[in-house]
Amino acid sequence: MDCPGAVSVVDPKPATTPDLTHGSGEEIAALANRASISGVQPKLFAVQEGKKFRPAQRGEPSTHIAKLPSPELEHLVELEYLTTSAARVLLPADQIVEVEVTPVEKIQGNCLLVRRFDRTDRGEKIHFEEFNQLLGRPAEAKYEGSYGEMAEFMRAHQTEQREIDIDRLFRRVLVCILLGNNDAHSKNFALLYTEQGFRLGPFYDIVAPSVYPRLRRTGLALKITPGTSPHSMSDLGPEHLSLLAKSFGLNNAGLQLAVSDLKRQIGGAQEVIRESQVGSTHLKKQLIELMGKRWNGTFASIGK
């Protein structure tokens, strides 16, 4: 199995080849793919051939992860594309995963294709670990702990460009708040293993669940600090950003600089959403309005 990271799983006693002649396109693709990627949204490993994509076959190296349309959350594929596009504008100095919305062979509806950052252009595997693993927690504990714990780990274990990566991680959390990404848990942030040691991996899984009414009143996935956890995104105020900065070892000047940089980019991010060929006018309007509310309620008074 072509798992995320530099890990492969080989069954010493493989079962017989699955029957691919019955079932829906998604079921056939899943059986052929044998993918095992955690998360609520259905996912498959995919291979790009020219401008087209198909599910990866058993034992075949993949180039992308395909996120299928969600049976529960309408337009989730388009929403993640728009949110990721906005994050790219908000964080021009950071690395953001490459995404596109396109069909995948045998799959009904468009998928979000995410280029694998844990593979080189030649298909070589790159080792990375999510913070949930790095902090020694089981998969089901991804909503435990605080964002500052990730910065503490980086200070204790990272040597090369540590302060740069900590600042980038802090700004990613700010962007999650601004974009209404209240599901940014510890499996959504990762460190790459390099010859120079740990380095922050690209920003991925950027989506805005706050667009959906039933998820709007949910607080952040992780705590601001060990004892601070607002009940909803609307409860997040400037005082919480100050506490978040302190948990990352940043002073008020560092917080003000990060917020000032976001202020310069927010108009461009909203324009990218508005002009995107992906997503309905209603969905784009929802995301733009959400960003405006979060800016006015949480960011605007920083430094004043």
TORTISE-146906 format. One record per residue (C-alpha): x negated, y negated, z negated. Coordinates in pm, whole numbers, plus 32768, in hexadecimal, padded with zeros to 4 digits. Each point is the difference from the previous one (the first is absolute). Layout:
BEGIN
XYZ
...
! end
This chain:
BEGIN
800080008000
7F767EAB8066
803A7F567EB0
7FBE7E917FB0
7E987FB87FA3
7EE180F38034
80C281307F87
807A812680CD
80DF81187F83
7FDB815B8096
80F281157FA8
7F30813E7FC7
813580CF8050
80C17F3280FF
81698058803F
807680648155
80277EF18104
81477F437FBD
8122801D80F0
80067EBA80C5
812A805780DA
81137F9F7F0B
80577ECB7F39
7FF97E898037
7EDD7F4A809D
7F8D7F897EA8
800F81637F73
7F3E808F8126
7EFA7EEE7FE7
7FDB80347E89
7FCE81768028
7EFE7FD08111
7F567EEB7F3E
7FF8809F7EA6
7FD77E9E7F76
7FFC7FC37E8B
7FFC7E8D7FB6
80A47F8A7EC2
81077EF07FF5
81747FCA802F
7FEE7FB48174
7FD8812E80EA
7EA48003809D
7F4180C98101
7E9B800B807D
7FF87F8B8169
7F117FFA8127
7FE37EE680FB
7FDD8061816D
7FE17ECA80D6
811F7F217F95
80D8811F7F83
800F80BB7EB6
805981647FA4
7FFB80C97EBC
7EAD809C7FB3
7FF881788022
7F9380EA7EEE
7E8A7FCF7FC0
7FE37EE080F9
7F577EBB7F8F
80F57EDD8000
7FCA7E938056
81337F6A7F5A
810280337EF0
81617FE28086
81077F7E7F0E
815680748071
81457F3D7FDE
8087801B7EA0
815080B27FD6
804A7F227ED2
7F6C7EA8804A
80707F6D814C
7EF57F5680D8
7EE580647F12
7F12803B8125
803B7EA28088
7FEC7F667EA5
7EAA80977FB8
7F7F7F86814F
80777E9C7FBA
7F7A80017E9C
7EAE80848070
7FF07EFB8115
80447EED7F02
7EF580897F13
7F017FF3811B
803E7E898024
80077FC17E88
7EB380B37FCF
7F2D7FA48132
7EB880687F5A
807F81567F92
8020815180AE
81678063804D
8065814B809D
805880008172
8171804B803D
80EE80118126
816880698034
802E80FE8116
80A28151804E
7F5C814A7FA4
803F813580D2
811E80D87F77
805A7EFE7EF7
814A7F478010
7FDD7E877FDB
7ECB7F247FFA
7EF280467EFF
7EFB7F287F56
7EAB807A8078
7EE77FB37F0C
7E9E802D8082
7F3A80D87F0D
7EEE7F387F56
7F7581417F69
7F8980768156
7EEF7F7180DE
80337FCE8176
7F588153802E
80EE80AB7F0D
7F08801D7EE1
809E7FFD7EA6
7FCF7EDF7F0E
802C80497E8F
80E87F1C7F3D
80C7801B7EBF
81397F4D7F8F
7FEE7F537EB0
80F780F77F6E
7EF6810C8032
7EDF7F1F7F9F
80A97FB27EB4
802F81737FBE
8179800B8018
80E4810280A4
80CA7F9E8133
81417FD47F39
7F557EF57F28
7FD07F08811F
80E97F067F56
7F4080037EB8
7F017EFF7F90
7FB47E9D8075
7F627F5B812F
7EDF7F817F2D
7F9181657FB7
7F958020816B
7F207ECF7FDD
7F6D808F7EBF
7FAB814280B6
7F567F3E8117
7F2F7F397F07
7F9381417F56
7FB280CE8138
7FC17F188127
7EB97F4F8049
80077F7B8166
80D97EC98034
80C680507EC8
807E7E9F7FBA
80697FD3816C
80CB81427FF9
809F7FAB7EB1
806C7EAD8088
808D80A98138
80C180FB7F2E
808D7EE47F2B
80747F488138
80A5813D8081
80D080137EC3
80617E92802E
806A804C8165
80CF81277F86
80B67F147F14
80317EF98110
808580FF80FB
80E680AE7F09
7F3581427FF8
806E807D7EAC
7F9281658051
7E897FB78008
7F90811B7F19
7EA5808C7FBC
800680EB812D
801F7ED280E8
7EA07F857FB3
7EC280C6803C
7E857FFA7FFE
7F2A8086811B
7EC480C87FC1
7EE17F5E80C0
7E8880278003
7FF07ECB7F23
810480847F0C
816F7FAC7FD0
80A27EF780DE
81697F91800B
80BE80B38114
80EC7F5180F4
81507F7D7F89
811780F88059
816880607FAC
806F7E928008
817A7FEF7FFC
810C7F287F5A
810380DA7F4B
808F7EC17F64
80B57FC6814B
80F081197FA1
81087F8B7F04
7FF0813C7F2D
7E867FDB7FD6
7FFA7E877FD2
802380027E88
7EDD80EC7FCB
7EC27F7B7F5E
7E9F803A807E
7F878166801F
7EE47FC57F08
7FEA7F1A7ED4
7F6B7EA48016
7F4080527EC2
802881317F1B
81127F4D7F3B
809B7F2D8113
8100808780F6
810E7F148087
814880B5803F
802F7F74815F
7F417F3E8109
80D27ECB7FB5
7F7A80067E9A
7E997FD3807A
7F8A7EA17FAF
7EB57F448019
7FA6806F7E9F
7FFB8168807D
7F0B7FA68115
7F1E7F637EFA
800B813F7F30
7FBC80CE8139
7ECF7F2D8055
7F7580297E9F
802D817A8015
7F267FF7813B
7EF77F347F4B
80567EC780C8
80277EA17F71
81037EF88059
7F207F768113
7FF8815780A6
817A801A7FEB
80347EA1808B
7F1480438122
80B78143805C
81557F577FEF
7F807ED580C6
7F8380EA8112
815480AE800B
80AE7EB0801B
7F397FAD8139
8062814C80A1
816D802E7F9A
808C7F348120
7F3880CD80FC
807281457F5C
816C7F9A8018
7FCE7F9C816C
7F6881558051
813480A57F6B
80EB7F1880BA
7F5780358153
7FCC81797FDE
809080E2810D
804580FF7EEE
812F7FE97F1B
81537F5B8014
803A7E8D7FD1
80B9804D7EBC
7EE380D37F73
7EFE7EF78055
80D67EF17F63
802380CE7EC1
7E88802B7FDE
7FB47E928048
81027F8D7F00
7F7980F77F01
7EA27F6F802A
80877EA07FCF
80B4805F7EBE
7ED080B27F75
7F1E7EDC8057
80E17EFF7F59
804780D77ED0
7EA6808C7FBA
7EE97F4980BB
805F7E968045
7FAF7F707EA9
7EA780A37FE0
7EFC7EEF7FD0
81007EF07FBC
! end
